[in-house]
Amino acid sequence: MAISKQDVQNQLRKVQDPELHRDLVSLNRVANVAWCDGVASVSVLWSASAGGTQQQIRDAIEQAVRELGDEVKQVSVDFVGQEKPAQGQGGQPAGDDSPQAQARASNPLPNVKHIIAVGAGKGGVGKSTVSVNLAVGLARTGAKVGLLDGDIYGPSVPTMLGLDDIKPQGSGNMIFPFQVHGIKTMTIGKLVEADKPLIWRGPMAHGAFRQLATQTEWGELDYLIIDLPPGTGDVPLTLAQLLPLTGAVVVCTPQKVAQDDARRAVKMFQQLGIHVLGVVENMSYFIGDDGKEYDIFGRGGAKRMAEQLAVPFLGMVPINMRLRENCDTGDPTANFVGDDKLAEELTHVSQKLAGQVQVLSMSGELDAPSISVH
Ligand SMILES: Nc1ncnc2c1ncn2[C@@H]1O[C@H](COP(=O)(O)OP(=O)(O)OP(=O)(O)O)[C@@H](O)[C@H]1O
């Protein structure tokens, strides 16, 4: 019989905290469980009071889940902290006049559980690629997912999701999202003439983004992923004032120059009172035809940056020809099919993000005052 997420969850009842002699489930230490294509991903809450070492717990979880049989190809375990962000996430609580406090008070999308922005300091690092694949990856875990192409200056979503032959439709003031690859999506790229340069001054950019976000008939969603324009311009500020975010993901390649800009993006989100859910290292490494892994840009650079900034690291996406081809042909689902490193890493990043969201929800921090850097 096929293994389910519930089966994986049940196995965790066999994993005991070595000091408290109680299992992880009854201790409420399981932050997230996901099961997809033979890969089990488990996020465990970790705090100073946890007994044993992380390696002990990881081994015990792997053993328990593998007892389910050969269908289990991989068990991925990560630990997420319960500590509230302090220095690393930025510092003191912001006042009630922070952009996020305003957005919480007048939430225009009450049927969306988690709004997550994806940003990058630098252009071309793969922000849209990661946004699209995060959306599809989350949808593959059974979640209801929307993707808003907030890159109003250079929308990539029409190409990356293969929207060329679909016409937008609406009713009254509202426009219906496109439904492709298991997600709902909206992009300015389908609402203006192709090839027309999108030149927006500040207030126009604000208006265009607001309309896209609030006049799309999203319905109920578990996640709305927002692909932001690169850099630290007008749109992130509009976003922070308009929508209450669960948090932001920062995409970075391993090189030093990309890290410098990504640091700015992390600080920008923190100043806007937005939690940084994590950093994704894109174009992390390359796998050659010989099967060897080549660290072209210096694998681990973005991971170290995340550690220095004390924000979570969500994983690495390799440079991959199939990924680029699937982006160009608008078929992101194909990235998740197959038993290779690309599918594994993309699944891992999506599941780790879901875990971070769950931890933040459980910690009660989403209702607490936001934080900012001064
Ligand atoms: N890991 C990867 N492997 C192979 N190709 C990649 C990878 N990540 C991104 N690409 C390719 O690099 C190009 C740029 O990616 P993308 O459009 O996602 O970047 P971006 O950061 O959103 O750019 P911008 O916001 O500046 O337009 C695309 O052609 C995409 O297919």
The ligand as an ORCA input file, in Angstrom:
! r2SCAN-3c Opt
* xyz 0 1
  N      19.700     27.006    -11.228
  C      19.616     27.362    -12.501
  N      20.098     26.564    -13.476
  C      20.018     26.925    -14.795
  N      19.462     28.063    -15.216
  C      18.978     28.896    -14.282
  C      18.998     28.593    -12.891
  N      18.404     29.616    -12.210
  C      18.022     30.507    -13.137
  N      18.359     30.082    -14.377
  C      18.128     30.789    -15.632
  O      18.699     32.092    -15.518
  C      17.869     33.058    -16.154
  C      17.510     34.162    -15.156
  O      16.681     33.610    -14.155
  P      15.477     34.436    -13.510
  O      14.677     35.137    -14.552
  O      14.783     33.518    -12.588
  O      16.302     35.508    -12.675
  P      15.748     36.757    -11.861
  O      16.621     36.904    -10.683
  O      14.293     36.624    -11.609
  O      15.995     37.911    -12.886
  P      15.360     39.409    -12.917
  O      14.475     39.580    -11.749
  O      16.558     40.280    -12.924
  O      14.600     39.428    -14.206
  C      16.679     32.299    -16.701
  O      16.912     32.000    -18.046
  C      16.647     31.004    -15.912
  O      16.117     29.943    -16.649
*
